[in-house]
Amino acid sequence: MRGAHGTYRTGNQPPVTGRDNILEHVKTFYNMVKTNKHSIVSVEETPSSIIWQGIVTYERVDGLTATCLHCTVLHLDGDKIKQYMVYCDNNEFYSPMGGGKV
């Protein structure tokens, strides 16, 4: 991530800016995750971006699972990420019941 100016955003959440804030944001999410498995569906690359579609299955710490389709867009500044955006419907993850398949 590009230092204090990098931005991370998931879905409709507000963007998080700066390496320390991003690390804390991601850490908070992954404190709710016991395991996760990503499957890559497709990847497109340009000199300044990487776009990939995937399927992720999370097992929450309470044992419930959630599977989400996602599209991740990385905008690059040289070899550093300047903007990291994850577009997904992760309502299932936050559902009190969890569970379900794509």
Disulfide bonds with the S-S distance in Angstrom:
none
